[in-house]
Amino acid sequence: MKPRVVFHADDLGISPGVSRGIARAVEDGPVRAVSLCVTGADAEGGASLARRWEGEIDLGLHLSFTLGRALSGPIEGLTDPLGRFLPLRTVLARCALGVPVEAQVRREVIAQLERADALGVHLDHLDGHHHVHVFPVIRDAVLGAARHLRLRVPDDRVARGARARLLGALARGFRSRAAARGVTLDALPFVGLALHDRADFEARLEGLLAAPPAPAFELMVHPREEDAAFRRLDRLGARGDRYRAELAALTRPWAQCIPARFSLVGAPGPG
């Protein structure tokens, strides 16, 4: 039996360039799962693509508490008075300190789920921009409002470094909170941190696929085309040759050979 890898593109709808890049990676490459950011500048354009792909790939909500504006209004500790989300480090620190009120956070999770529904996108799963769905406080709101969806557990055992260790600790905390609430997490093993924002993306991808870390796993990717909207909205995104290398690798002819070596079907539906 062939190993199964779910190429998952985050960030659909953040900007027109991101949506165009993901469309290319779906239609000309191996991507079979995407998640829509409804607080992004191109949420409607991304949703239009998602509706076109329904039934062919997995569709998820890319929950945001670090990009754009809260749909439910200002949230104590996470937004400014106008409802604009604060920077990632501020959001993580305040969540770690328990500053946000869970009820307010849960309202925002519900608002983003409802926005996806209003845009005609039928969701299979949920993940988070900058993995915010596993942050303290936010994770409890997610487990309360979105337990009917498959929830990503971003515990990347392949990646190394401080970022991977921090995210792994947050992911294990998320898993523990889910168990305490009786929520079953059936997400596939997660990898991708070691490939993100790398000029040598293609070589790293080939190395990963040559020695799969599990019989089935989710591989996070970020294909996009450059545009001014993305640069304005997400200062942590890959720049220059790094994003070009990722999109090129996922759409070049060698990627067409991946289905011969791997099953690319999406992850199983939520339980």
C-alpha positions in Angstrom: 0.0 0.0 0.0 1.3 3.4 -1.0 2.0 5.9 1.9 -0.6 8.7 2.1 0.3 12.3 2.2 -2.2 15.2 2.4 -0.7 18.3 0.9 -2.5 21.0 2.8 -2.3 24.7 1.7 -3.0 27.2 4.5 -4.0 30.9 4.0 -6.6 30.7 1.2 -8.3 34.1 1.0 -5.6 36.1 2.8 -4.8 38.0 -0.4 -5.4 37.6 -4.1 -1.9 36.5 -4.7 -2.2 33.7 -2.0 -5.5 32.5 -3.5 -3.9 32.4 -7.0 -0.9 30.5 -5.8 -3.1 27.9 -4.0 -5.3 27.5 -7.1 -2.2 26.7 -9.1 -1.0 24.2 -6.5 -4.5 22.5 -6.4 -5.1 22.4 -10.2 -1.5 21.8 -11.4 0.0 20.2 -8.3 -0.5 17.8 -5.4 -2.5 20.0 -2.9 -5.7 18.2 -1.8 -6.7 20.2 1.2 -6.9 23.9 1.9 -8.1 26.2 4.7 -9.9 29.5 4.2 -9.1 32.7 6.2 -12.3 34.6 6.4 -10.6 37.6 7.9 -8.3 38.0 4.9 -8.4 40.6 2.2 -9.6 38.0 -0.4 -12.0 36.0 1.6 -14.7 36.1 -1.0 -12.3 35.2 -3.8 -10.9 32.3 -1.8 -14.5 31.1 -1.0 -15.3 31.1 -4.7 -12.4 28.8 -5.3 -13.4 26.6 -2.4 -16.9 26.2 -3.7 -15.5 25.2 -7.1 -13.4 22.5 -5.4 -16.1 21.1 -3.1 -16.2 17.4 -3.2 -12.7 17.2 -4.8 -10.5 18.3 -1.8 -10.8 18.9 1.9 -11.9 22.4 2.9 -11.2 23.9 6.3 -11.4 27.2 8.3 -8.1 28.9 8.8 -9.0 30.5 12.1 -7.4 33.9 12.6 -6.6 35.9 15.7 -3.5 37.6 14.3 -4.6 38.8 10.9 -7.3 41.2 9.8 -10.2 42.4 12.0 -12.3 40.4 14.4 -15.8 39.7 12.9 -17.5 39.9 16.3 -16.0 43.2 17.4 -13.2 44.1 19.8 -11.8 41.4 22.0 -10.1 42.2 25.3 -6.3 41.4 25.0 -6.4 40.3 21.4 -7.5 43.4 19.4 -7.2 47.1 19.4 -10.3 49.2 20.1 -11.3 49.1 16.4 -11.2 45.2 16.5 -8.0 44.8 14.6 -6.0 41.8 15.7 -2.7 42.5 17.6 0.7 41.0 16.5 1.4 37.3 17.0 3.8 37.7 19.9 1.3 39.9 21.8 -1.5 37.5 21.2 0.5 34.5 22.3 1.8 36.3 25.5 -1.7 37.4 26.5 -3.2 34.0 25.9 -0.5 32.5 28.0 -1.3 34.9 30.8 -5.0 34.1 30.5 -6.0 37.7 29.6 -8.7 37.1 27.0 -12.2 36.2 28.1 -13.1 32.8 26.7 -16.7 33.8 26.0 -15.5 36.6 23.8 -13.1 34.4 22.0 -15.7 31.8 21.5 -18.0 34.4 19.9 -15.3 35.1 17.4 -14.7 31.5 16.6 -18.4 31.1 16.0 -18.5 34.3 13.9 -15.7 33.0 11.6 -17.4 29.6 11.3 -20.7 31.4 10.4 -18.9 33.6 7.9 -17.5 30.5 6.1 -21.0 29.1 6.0 -22.4 32.4 4.6 -19.8 32.2 1.9 -21.1 28.8 0.9 -18.0 26.8 2.1 -18.8 23.5 3.7 -16.0 22.8 6.2 -14.3 19.5 7.0 -11.7 20.7 9.4 -10.2 23.7 11.3 -6.7 24.9 11.7 -5.2 28.2 12.7 -3.3 31.1 11.2 0.1 31.0 13.1 -1.5 27.9 14.8 -3.6 30.1 17.1 -6.2 27.4 17.6 -3.8 25.6 20.1 -3.0 28.8 22.1 -4.4 28.9 25.7 -7.9 30.3 26.0 -8.4 30.1 22.2 -8.0 26.3 22.3 -10.9 26.0 24.8 -13.1 28.2 22.7 -12.3 26.0 19.7 -13.0 22.8 21.5 -16.3 24.2 22.6 -17.4 25.7 19.3 -15.8 23.5 16.7 -15.6 20.0 18.1 -17.7 18.7 15.2 -14.8 19.4 12.8 -11.4 17.6 12.4 -8.9 19.7 14.4 -5.2 20.0 13.4 -2.7 19.0 16.0 0.5 20.8 14.9 3.0 18.7 16.8 5.8 18.4 14.1 8.2 15.6 15.1 10.4 16.2 12.1 11.2 19.9 12.6 13.9 21.1 15.0 14.5 24.3 16.9 12.8 26.6 19.4 9.8 27.3 17.3 9.0 23.6 16.8 9.5 22.9 20.5 7.1 25.7 21.5 4.5 24.7 19.0 4.9 21.0 20.0 4.2 22.0 23.7 1.2 24.0 22.7 -0.1 21.1 20.5 0.3 18.6 23.4 -1.5 21.0 25.7 -4.3 21.2 23.1 -4.5 17.4 23.0 -4.7 17.3 26.8 -7.5 19.8 26.9 -9.4 17.9 24.2 -9.1 14.7 26.2 -10.4 16.4 29.3 -13.4 17.6 27.4 -14.0 14.3 25.8 -13.1 15.5 22.3 -11.5 13.0 20.0 -8.7 14.3 17.8 -8.3 12.1 14.8 -6.0 14.4 12.8 -3.1 12.9 10.8 0.5 13.4 12.0 1.6 16.9 11.0 4.8 18.0 9.3 5.9 21.1 7.4 7.7 23.5 9.7 11.1 22.4 8.4 10.0 23.3 4.8 8.4 26.7 5.5 10.1 29.8 4.3 13.0 27.9 2.8 14.8 28.7 -0.5 15.7 25.0 -0.7 12.1 24.0 -0.3 12.2 21.5 -3.3 15.3 19.7 -2.0 13.8 19.4 1.5 10.5 18.2 0.1 12.2 15.5 -1.9 14.1 14.4 1.1 10.9 14.2 3.2 9.1 12.2 0.6 12.1 9.9 0.2 11.7 8.9 3.8 8.1 9.5 4.9 7.8 10.1 8.7 4.6 8.1 8.9 2.4 5.8 6.8 0.0 8.8 6.5 0.6 12.4 7.3 -0.4 16.0 6.6 2.1 18.2 5.0 1.6 22.0 5.5 2.5 24.1 2.5 2.1 27.8 1.6 2.0 28.3 -2.2 1.4 31.9 -3.2 2.1 34.6 -5.8 3.5 37.9 -4.6 1.2 40.8 -4.0 1.1 44.0 -2.0 -1.9 42.9 0.1 0.0 39.9 1.5 3.1 42.0 2.4 0.8 44.4 4.3 -1.2 41.8 6.1 1.4 39.2 7.1 4.9 40.3 7.9 6.0 36.8 8.9 5.3 35.3 5.5 8.1 34.1 3.2 9.7 36.7 1.0 11.4 36.8 -2.5 13.0 33.7 -3.8 11.6 31.6 -0.8 7.9 31.9 -1.8 8.8 31.5 -5.5 10.7 28.3 -4.8 7.7 26.8 -2.9 5.1 27.5 -5.6 7.5 26.5 -8.4 8.3 23.2 -6.7 4.6 22.3 -6.2 3.7 23.0 -9.8 6.8 21.9 -11.8 6.6 18.6 -13.8 8.4 16.4 -11.2 5.5 17.0 -8.8 3.2 15.3 -11.3 5.0 12.1 -10.4 4.1 12.3 -6.7 0.7 10.5 -7.2 2.5 7.5 -8.6 4.4 7.2 -5.2 1.8 8.4 -2.8 -2.0 8.4 -2.2 -3.0 12.0 -2.2 -6.6 11.7 -1.0 -7.6 14.0 1.8 -7.9 13.1 5.5 -10.9 11.2 6.8 -13.9 13.2 7.8 -14.5 14.3 11.4 -15.9 11.7 13.7 
